[in-house]
Amino acid sequence: MDEIAVEILEDGTIKITTDQVSTANHINADRMLKQLAVLMGTAPQTQKRKQAQTRAKAVIKRKQ
């Protein structure tokens, strides 16, 4: 629980994958995604994962 995996892809995209996150840490994770989006100059693309309703993936691509 409360795991956030961050991967930086070759094209500069930041891929963030989460499993179940507690309520307190969920707010912090949302803040982190928003701050990364501001720094990257773009909006995150959030996708629900098929394995479970509580799991999500966000991709933040560098603004070109």
PyMOL Python script that loads the backbone (N, CA, C, O; Angstrom):
from pymol import cmd

cmd.read_pdbstr("""\
ATOM      1  N   MET A   1       0.843  -1.185   0.000  1.00  0.00           N
ATOM      2  CA  MET A   1       0.000   0.000   0.000  1.00  0.00           C
ATOM      3  C   MET A   1       0.882   1.240   0.000  1.00  0.00           C
ATOM      4  O   MET A   1       2.009   1.197   0.495  1.00  0.00           O
ATOM      5  N   ASP A   2       0.396   2.318  -0.536  1.00  0.00           N
ATOM      6  CA  ASP A   2       1.083   3.609  -0.587  1.00  0.00           C
ATOM      7  C   ASP A   2       2.383   3.559  -1.391  1.00  0.00           C
ATOM      8  O   ASP A   2       3.405   4.096  -0.964  1.00  0.00           O
ATOM      9  N   GLU A   3       2.337   2.920  -2.541  1.00  0.00           N
ATOM     10  CA  GLU A   3       3.508   2.884  -3.412  1.00  0.00           C
ATOM     11  C   GLU A   3       3.237   3.708  -4.658  1.00  0.00           C
ATOM     12  O   GLU A   3       2.179   3.599  -5.277  1.00  0.00           O
ATOM     13  N   ILE A   4       4.211   4.533  -5.013  1.00  0.00           N
ATOM     14  CA  ILE A   4       4.146   5.343  -6.228  1.00  0.00           C
ATOM     15  C   ILE A   4       5.413   5.065  -7.019  1.00  0.00           C
ATOM     16  O   ILE A   4       6.514   5.338  -6.543  1.00  0.00           O
ATOM     17  N   ALA A   5       5.268   4.526  -8.222  1.00  0.00           N
ATOM     18  CA  ALA A   5       6.411   4.231  -9.079  1.00  0.00           C
ATOM     19  C   ALA A   5       6.553   5.360 -10.093  1.00  0.00           C
ATOM     20  O   ALA A   5       5.585   5.710 -10.770  1.00  0.00           O
ATOM     21  N   VAL A   6       7.746   5.931 -10.203  1.00  0.00           N
ATOM     22  CA  VAL A   6       8.011   7.023 -11.135  1.00  0.00           C
ATOM     23  C   VAL A   6       9.044   6.543 -12.144  1.00  0.00           C
ATOM     24  O   VAL A   6      10.094   6.019 -11.774  1.00  0.00           O
ATOM     25  N   GLU A   7       8.734   6.729 -13.415  1.00  0.00           N
ATOM     26  CA  GLU A   7       9.635   6.312 -14.487  1.00  0.00           C
ATOM     27  C   GLU A   7       9.771   7.470 -15.474  1.00  0.00           C
ATOM     28  O   GLU A   7       8.771   8.057 -15.887  1.00  0.00           O
ATOM     29  N   ILE A   8      10.995   7.796 -15.849  1.00  0.00           N
ATOM     30  CA  ILE A   8      11.222   8.828 -16.862  1.00  0.00           C
ATOM     31  C   ILE A   8      11.582   8.111 -18.157  1.00  0.00           C
ATOM     32  O   ILE A   8      12.598   7.421 -18.236  1.00  0.00           O
ATOM     33  N   LEU A   9      10.735   8.282 -19.169  1.00  0.00           N
ATOM     34  CA  LEU A   9      10.929   7.614 -20.447  1.00  0.00           C
ATOM     35  C   LEU A   9      11.940   8.368 -21.306  1.00  0.00           C
ATOM     36  O   LEU A   9      12.276   9.515 -21.012  1.00  0.00           O
ATOM     37  N   GLU A  10      12.419   7.728 -22.358  1.00  0.00           N
ATOM     38  CA  GLU A  10      13.453   8.313 -23.213  1.00  0.00           C
ATOM     39  C   GLU A  10      13.053   9.660 -23.817  1.00  0.00           C
ATOM     40  O   GLU A  10      13.904  10.524 -24.030  1.00  0.00           O
ATOM     41  N   ASP A  11      11.755   9.840 -24.093  1.00  0.00           N
ATOM     42  CA  ASP A  11      11.297  11.093 -24.709  1.00  0.00           C
ATOM     43  C   ASP A  11      11.044  12.195 -23.684  1.00  0.00           C
ATOM     44  O   ASP A  11      10.543  13.262 -24.037  1.00  0.00           O
ATOM     45  N   GLY A  12      11.386  11.947 -22.413  1.00  0.00           N
ATOM     46  CA  GLY A  12      11.200  12.943 -21.370  1.00  0.00           C
ATOM     47  C   GLY A  12       9.867  12.843 -20.654  1.00  0.00           C
ATOM     48  O   GLY A  12       9.609  13.595 -19.714  1.00  0.00           O
ATOM     49  N   THR A  13       9.018  11.923 -21.087  1.00  0.00           N
ATOM     50  CA  THR A  13       7.731  11.717 -20.436  1.00  0.00           C
ATOM     51  C   THR A  13       7.955  11.124 -19.046  1.00  0.00           C
ATOM     52  O   THR A  13       8.787  10.235 -18.867  1.00  0.00           O
ATOM     53  N   ILE A  14       7.213  11.618 -18.078  1.00  0.00           N
ATOM     54  CA  ILE A  14       7.259  11.071 -16.728  1.00  0.00           C
ATOM     55  C   ILE A  14       6.034  10.176 -16.558  1.00  0.00           C
ATOM     56  O   ILE A  14       4.898  10.636 -16.678  1.00  0.00           O
ATOM     57  N   LYS A  15       6.272   8.903 -16.281  1.00  0.00           N
ATOM     58  CA  LYS A  15       5.184   7.937 -16.094  1.00  0.00           C
ATOM     59  C   LYS A  15       5.114   7.602 -14.610  1.00  0.00           C
ATOM     60  O   LYS A  15       6.099   7.169 -14.012  1.00  0.00           O
ATOM     61  N   ILE A  16       3.941   7.807 -14.028  1.00  0.00           N
ATOM     62  CA  ILE A  16       3.741   7.559 -12.604  1.00  0.00           C
ATOM     63  C   ILE A  16       2.633   6.524 -12.464  1.00  0.00           C
ATOM     64  O   ILE A  16       1.531   6.703 -12.982  1.00  0.00           O
ATOM     65  N   THR A  17       2.937   5.444 -11.762  1.00  0.00           N
ATOM     66  CA  THR A  17       1.968   4.377 -11.570  1.00  0.00           C
ATOM     67  C   THR A  17       1.773   4.166 -10.075  1.00  0.00           C
ATOM     68  O   THR A  17       2.741   4.091  -9.318  1.00  0.00           O
ATOM     69  N   THR A  18       0.507   4.071  -9.655  1.00  0.00           N
ATOM     70  CA  THR A  18       0.212   3.873  -8.241  1.00  0.00           C
ATOM     71  C   THR A  18      -0.633   2.632  -8.047  1.00  0.00           C
ATOM     72  O   THR A  18      -1.419   2.252  -8.915  1.00  0.00           O
ATOM     73  N   ASP A  19      -0.460   2.016  -6.908  1.00  0.00           N
ATOM     74  CA  ASP A  19      -1.372   0.968  -6.454  1.00  0.00           C
ATOM     75  C   ASP A  19      -2.284   1.633  -5.435  1.00  0.00           C
ATOM     76  O   ASP A  19      -2.520   2.838  -5.520  1.00  0.00           O
ATOM     77  N   GLN A  20      -2.787   0.895  -4.501  1.00  0.00           N
ATOM     78  CA  GLN A  20      -3.674   1.502  -3.511  1.00  0.00           C
ATOM     79  C   GLN A  20      -2.893   2.512  -2.673  1.00  0.00           C
ATOM     80  O   GLN A  20      -1.802   2.227  -2.180  1.00  0.00           O
ATOM     81  N   VAL A  21      -3.470   3.680  -2.529  1.00  0.00           N
ATOM     82  CA  VAL A  21      -2.848   4.757  -1.752  1.00  0.00           C
ATOM     83  C   VAL A  21      -3.851   5.189  -0.683  1.00  0.00           C
ATOM     84  O   VAL A  21      -5.032   5.380  -0.974  1.00  0.00           O
ATOM     85  N   SER A  22      -3.376   5.340   0.551  1.00  0.00           N
ATOM     86  CA  SER A  22      -4.251   5.762   1.642  1.00  0.00           C
ATOM     87  C   SER A  22      -4.788   7.168   1.375  1.00  0.00           C
ATOM     88  O   SER A  22      -4.224   7.914   0.575  1.00  0.00           O
ATOM     89  N   THR A  23      -5.858   7.512   2.037  1.00  0.00           N
ATOM     90  CA  THR A  23      -6.498   8.807   1.838  1.00  0.00           C
ATOM     91  C   THR A  23      -5.531   9.962   2.082  1.00  0.00           C
ATOM     92  O   THR A  23      -5.477  10.902   1.289  1.00  0.00           O
ATOM     93  N   ALA A  24      -4.781   9.900   3.155  1.00  0.00           N
ATOM     94  CA  ALA A  24      -3.840  10.981   3.473  1.00  0.00           C
ATOM     95  C   ALA A  24      -2.779  11.126   2.390  1.00  0.00           C
ATOM     96  O   ALA A  24      -2.451  12.242   1.987  1.00  0.00           O
ATOM     97  N   ASN A  25      -2.249  10.023   1.925  1.00  0.00           N
ATOM     98  CA  ASN A  25      -1.213  10.086   0.891  1.00  0.00           C
ATOM     99  C   ASN A  25      -1.784  10.344  -0.493  1.00  0.00           C
ATOM    100  O   ASN A  25      -1.070  10.820  -1.376  1.00  0.00           O
ATOM    101  N   HIS A  26      -3.054  10.038  -0.697  1.00  0.00           N
ATOM    102  CA  HIS A  26      -3.688  10.308  -1.991  1.00  0.00           C
ATOM    103  C   HIS A  26      -3.678  11.807  -2.279  1.00  0.00           C
ATOM    104  O   HIS A  26      -3.419  12.227  -3.406  1.00  0.00           O
ATOM    105  N   ILE A  27      -3.958  12.597  -1.268  1.00  0.00           N
ATOM    106  CA  ILE A  27      -3.937  14.056  -1.426  1.00  0.00           C
ATOM    107  C   ILE A  27      -2.538  14.530  -1.792  1.00  0.00           C
ATOM    108  O   ILE A  27      -2.379  15.381  -2.668  1.00  0.00           O
ATOM    109  N   ASN A  28      -1.516  13.981  -1.124  1.00  0.00           N
ATOM    110  CA  ASN A  28      -0.140  14.343  -1.442  1.00  0.00           C
ATOM    111  C   ASN A  28       0.250  13.906  -2.848  1.00  0.00           C
ATOM    112  O   ASN A  28       0.971  14.622  -3.543  1.00  0.00           O
ATOM    113  N   ALA A  29      -0.217  12.746  -3.267  1.00  0.00           N
ATOM    114  CA  ALA A  29       0.075  12.267  -4.622  1.00  0.00           C
ATOM    115  C   ALA A  29      -0.561  13.191  -5.661  1.00  0.00           C
ATOM    116  O   ALA A  29       0.068  13.514  -6.668  1.00  0.00           O
ATOM    117  N   ASP A  30      -1.789  13.613  -5.425  1.00  0.00           N
ATOM    118  CA  ASP A  30      -2.456  14.549  -6.337  1.00  0.00           C
ATOM    119  C   ASP A  30      -1.683  15.864  -6.415  1.00  0.00           C
ATOM    120  O   ASP A  30      -1.510  16.424  -7.498  1.00  0.00           O
ATOM    121  N   ARG A  31      -1.223  16.350  -5.275  1.00  0.00           N
ATOM    122  CA  ARG A  31      -0.442  17.589  -5.264  1.00  0.00           C
ATOM    123  C   ARG A  31       0.862  17.424  -6.049  1.00  0.00           C
ATOM    124  O   ARG A  31       1.271  18.324  -6.783  1.00  0.00           O
ATOM    125  N   MET A  32       1.505  16.273  -5.888  1.00  0.00           N
ATOM    126  CA  MET A  32       2.743  16.007  -6.612  1.00  0.00           C
ATOM    127  C   MET A  32       2.503  16.013  -8.123  1.00  0.00           C
ATOM    128  O   MET A  32       3.288  16.592  -8.874  1.00  0.00           O
ATOM    129  N   LEU A  33       1.424  15.370  -8.568  1.00  0.00           N
ATOM    130  CA  LEU A  33       1.108  15.341  -9.999  1.00  0.00           C
ATOM    131  C   LEU A  33       0.849  16.749 -10.536  1.00  0.00           C
ATOM    132  O   LEU A  33       1.317  17.104 -11.617  1.00  0.00           O
ATOM    133  N   LYS A  34       0.107  17.539  -9.780  1.00  0.00           N
ATOM    134  CA  LYS A  34      -0.176  18.911 -10.213  1.00  0.00           C
ATOM    135  C   LYS A  34       1.100  19.739 -10.297  1.00  0.00           C
ATOM    136  O   LYS A  34       1.281  20.507 -11.241  1.00  0.00           O
ATOM    137  N   GLN A  35       1.988  19.588  -9.314  1.00  0.00           N
ATOM    138  CA  GLN A  35       3.241  20.339  -9.324  1.00  0.00           C
ATOM    139  C   GLN A  35       4.137  19.898 -10.479  1.00  0.00           C
ATOM    140  O   GLN A  35       4.760  20.739 -11.126  1.00  0.00           O
ATOM    141  N   LEU A  36       4.211  18.602 -10.745  1.00  0.00           N
ATOM    142  CA  LEU A  36       4.993  18.114 -11.888  1.00  0.00           C
ATOM    143  C   LEU A  36       4.448  18.668 -13.201  1.00  0.00           C
ATOM    144  O   LEU A  36       5.211  19.050 -14.088  1.00  0.00           O
ATOM    145  N   ALA A  37       3.131  18.708 -13.314  1.00  0.00           N
ATOM    146  CA  ALA A  37       2.513  19.240 -14.525  1.00  0.00           C
ATOM    147  C   ALA A  37       2.875  20.707 -14.713  1.00  0.00           C
ATOM    148  O   ALA A  37       3.157  21.131 -15.834  1.00  0.00           O
ATOM    149  N   VAL A  38       2.871  21.483 -13.643  1.00  0.00           N
ATOM    150  CA  VAL A  38       3.247  22.899 -13.713  1.00  0.00           C
ATOM    151  C   VAL A  38       4.701  23.021 -14.173  1.00  0.00           C
ATOM    152  O   VAL A  38       5.019  23.818 -15.055  1.00  0.00           O
ATOM    153  N   LEU A  39       5.568  22.226 -13.568  1.00  0.00           N
ATOM    154  CA  LEU A  39       6.985  22.279 -13.919  1.00  0.00           C
ATOM    155  C   LEU A  39       7.246  21.835 -15.359  1.00  0.00           C
ATOM    156  O   LEU A  39       8.153  22.344 -16.018  1.00  0.00           O
ATOM    157  N   MET A  40       6.445  20.884 -15.840  1.00  0.00           N
ATOM    158  CA  MET A  40       6.616  20.375 -17.208  1.00  0.00           C
ATOM    159  C   MET A  40       5.854  21.231 -18.225  1.00  0.00           C
ATOM    160  O   MET A  40       6.059  21.079 -19.430  1.00  0.00           O
ATOM    161  N   GLY A  41       4.986  22.118 -17.763  1.00  0.00           N
ATOM    162  CA  GLY A  41       4.233  22.989 -18.671  1.00  0.00           C
ATOM    163  C   GLY A  41       3.106  22.295 -19.402  1.00  0.00           C
ATOM    164  O   GLY A  41       2.776  22.676 -20.525  1.00  0.00           O
ATOM    165  N   THR A  42       2.515  21.295 -18.799  1.00  0.00           N
ATOM    166  CA  THR A  42       1.444  20.548 -19.452  1.00  0.00           C
ATOM    167  C   THR A  42       0.501  19.955 -18.411  1.00  0.00           C
ATOM    168  O   THR A  42       0.760  20.048 -17.211  1.00  0.00           O
ATOM    169  N   ALA A  43      -0.577  19.355 -18.859  1.00  0.00           N
ATOM    170  CA  ALA A  43      -1.532  18.707 -17.953  1.00  0.00           C
ATOM    171  C   ALA A  43      -1.300  17.197 -17.964  1.00  0.00           C
ATOM    172  O   ALA A  43      -0.990  16.631 -19.012  1.00  0.00           O
ATOM    173  N   PRO A  44      -1.446  16.539 -16.817  1.00  0.00           N
ATOM    174  CA  PRO A  44      -1.272  15.083 -16.793  1.00  0.00           C
ATOM    175  C   PRO A  44      -2.420  14.376 -17.489  1.00  0.00           C
ATOM    176  O   PRO A  44      -3.559  14.843 -17.472  1.00  0.00           O
ATOM    177  N   GLN A  45      -2.108  13.252 -18.096  1.00  0.00           N
ATOM    178  CA  GLN A  45      -3.120  12.385 -18.693  1.00  0.00           C
ATOM    179  C   GLN A  45      -3.293  11.226 -17.722  1.00  0.00           C
ATOM    180  O   GLN A  45      -2.393  10.399 -17.578  1.00  0.00           O
ATOM    181  N   THR A  46      -4.431  11.159 -17.061  1.00  0.00           N
ATOM    182  CA  THR A  46      -4.676  10.127 -16.064  1.00  0.00           C
ATOM    183  C   THR A  46      -5.501   9.009 -16.680  1.00  0.00           C
ATOM    184  O   THR A  46      -6.487   9.257 -17.373  1.00  0.00           O
ATOM    185  N   GLN A  47      -5.084   7.775 -16.418  1.00  0.00           N
ATOM    186  CA  GLN A  47      -5.778   6.605 -16.947  1.00  0.00           C
ATOM    187  C   GLN A  47      -6.025   5.622 -15.817  1.00  0.00           C
ATOM    188  O   GLN A  47      -5.121   5.332 -15.033  1.00  0.00           O
ATOM    189  N   LYS A  48      -7.254   5.106 -15.731  1.00  0.00           N
ATOM    190  CA  LYS A  48      -7.553   4.044 -14.775  1.00  0.00           C
ATOM    191  C   LYS A  48      -6.915   2.756 -15.300  1.00  0.00           C
ATOM    192  O   LYS A  48      -6.957   2.468 -16.496  1.00  0.00           O
ATOM    193  N   ARG A  49      -6.333   1.999 -14.394  1.00  0.00           N
ATOM    194  CA  ARG A  49      -5.766   0.710 -14.777  1.00  0.00           C
ATOM    195  C   ARG A  49      -6.839  -0.355 -14.699  1.00  0.00           C
ATOM    196  O   ARG A  49      -7.751  -0.257 -13.878  1.00  0.00           O
ATOM    197  N   LYS A  50      -6.745  -1.371 -15.539  1.00  0.00           N
ATOM    198  CA  LYS A  50      -7.764  -2.410 -15.612  1.00  0.00           C
ATOM    199  C   LYS A  50      -7.769  -3.332 -14.395  1.00  0.00           C
ATOM    200  O   LYS A  50      -8.814  -3.891 -14.062  1.00  0.00           O
ATOM    201  N   GLN A  51      -6.626  -3.505 -13.721  1.00  0.00           N
ATOM    202  CA  GLN A  51      -6.534  -4.455 -12.630  1.00  0.00           C
ATOM    203  C   GLN A  51      -7.456  -4.132 -11.462  1.00  0.00           C
ATOM    204  O   GLN A  51      -8.042  -5.035 -10.865  1.00  0.00           O
ATOM    205  N   ALA A  52      -7.588  -2.872 -11.136  1.00  0.00           N
ATOM    206  CA  ALA A  52      -8.414  -2.502  -9.980  1.00  0.00           C
ATOM    207  C   ALA A  52      -8.894  -1.073 -10.135  1.00  0.00           C
ATOM    208  O   ALA A  52      -8.218  -0.250 -10.753  1.00  0.00           O
ATOM    209  N   GLN A  53     -10.018  -0.783  -9.595  1.00  0.00           N
ATOM    210  CA  GLN A  53     -10.594   0.548  -9.713  1.00  0.00           C
ATOM    211  C   GLN A  53      -9.764   1.585  -8.961  1.00  0.00           C
ATOM    212  O   GLN A  53      -9.791   2.764  -9.313  1.00  0.00           O
ATOM    213  N   THR A  54      -9.041   1.171  -7.950  1.00  0.00           N
ATOM    214  CA  THR A  54      -8.295   2.120  -7.132  1.00  0.00           C
ATOM    215  C   THR A  54      -6.892   2.382  -7.661  1.00  0.00           C
ATOM    216  O   THR A  54      -6.155   3.171  -7.071  1.00  0.00           O
ATOM    217  N   ARG A  55      -6.510   1.746  -8.745  1.00  0.00           N
ATOM    218  CA  ARG A  55      -5.177   1.936  -9.287  1.00  0.00           C
ATOM    219  C   ARG A  55      -5.243   2.878 -10.483  1.00  0.00           C
ATOM    220  O   ARG A  55      -6.191   2.833 -11.267  1.00  0.00           O
ATOM    221  N   ALA A  56      -4.251   3.714 -10.613  1.00  0.00           N
ATOM    222  CA  ALA A  56      -4.258   4.684 -11.702  1.00  0.00           C
ATOM    223  C   ALA A  56      -2.851   4.887 -12.231  1.00  0.00           C
ATOM    224  O   ALA A  56      -1.865   4.524 -11.589  1.00  0.00           O
ATOM    225  N   LYS A  57      -2.780   5.477 -13.422  1.00  0.00           N
ATOM    226  CA  LYS A  57      -1.502   5.802 -14.029  1.00  0.00           C
ATOM    227  C   LYS A  57      -1.618   7.207 -14.573  1.00  0.00           C
ATOM    228  O   LYS A  57      -2.642   7.558 -15.159  1.00  0.00           O
ATOM    229  N   ALA A  58      -0.600   8.014 -14.395  1.00  0.00           N
ATOM    230  CA  ALA A  58      -0.581   9.362 -14.954  1.00  0.00           C
ATOM    231  C   ALA A  58       0.654   9.491 -15.826  1.00  0.00           C
ATOM    232  O   ALA A  58       1.730   9.008 -15.473  1.00  0.00           O
ATOM    233  N   VAL A  59       0.494  10.138 -16.953  1.00  0.00           N
ATOM    234  CA  VAL A  59       1.608  10.388 -17.851  1.00  0.00           C
ATOM    235  C   VAL A  59       1.689  11.889 -18.059  1.00  0.00           C
ATOM    236  O   VAL A  59       0.701  12.527 -18.422  1.00  0.00           O
ATOM    237  N   ILE A  60       2.863  12.450 -17.829  1.00  0.00           N
ATOM    238  CA  ILE A  60       3.073  13.881 -18.017  1.00  0.00           C
ATOM    239  C   ILE A  60       4.135  14.031 -19.092  1.00  0.00           C
ATOM    240  O   ILE A  60       5.296  13.681 -18.880  1.00  0.00           O
ATOM    241  N   LYS A  61       3.738  14.550 -20.243  1.00  0.00           N
ATOM    242  CA  LYS A  61       4.678  14.740 -21.348  1.00  0.00           C
ATOM    243  C   LYS A  61       5.234  16.152 -21.320  1.00  0.00           C
ATOM    244  O   LYS A  61       4.541  17.107 -20.969  1.00  0.00           O
ATOM    245  N   ARG A  62       6.489  16.262 -21.694  1.00  0.00           N
ATOM    246  CA  ARG A  62       7.149  17.562 -21.743  1.00  0.00           C
ATOM    247  C   ARG A  62       6.502  18.426 -22.828  1.00  0.00           C
ATOM    248  O   ARG A  62       6.243  17.951 -23.934  1.00  0.00           O
ATOM    249  N   LYS A  63       6.244  19.691 -22.508  1.00  0.00           N
ATOM    250  CA  LYS A  63       5.653  20.606 -23.473  1.00  0.00           C
ATOM    251  C   LYS A  63       6.674  20.884 -24.567  1.00  0.00           C
ATOM    252  O   LYS A  63       7.848  21.132 -24.292  1.00  0.00           O
ATOM    253  N   GLN A  64       6.209  20.839 -25.814  1.00  0.00           N
ATOM    254  CA  GLN A  64       7.137  21.023 -26.937  1.00  0.00           C
ATOM    255  C   GLN A  64       7.027  22.383 -27.544  1.00  0.00           C
ATOM    256  O   GLN A  64       7.740  22.694 -28.497  1.00  0.00           O
TER     257      GLN A  64
END
""", "prot")
cmd.dss("prot")
cmd.show_as("cartoon", "prot")
cmd.util.cbc("prot")
cmd.orient("prot")
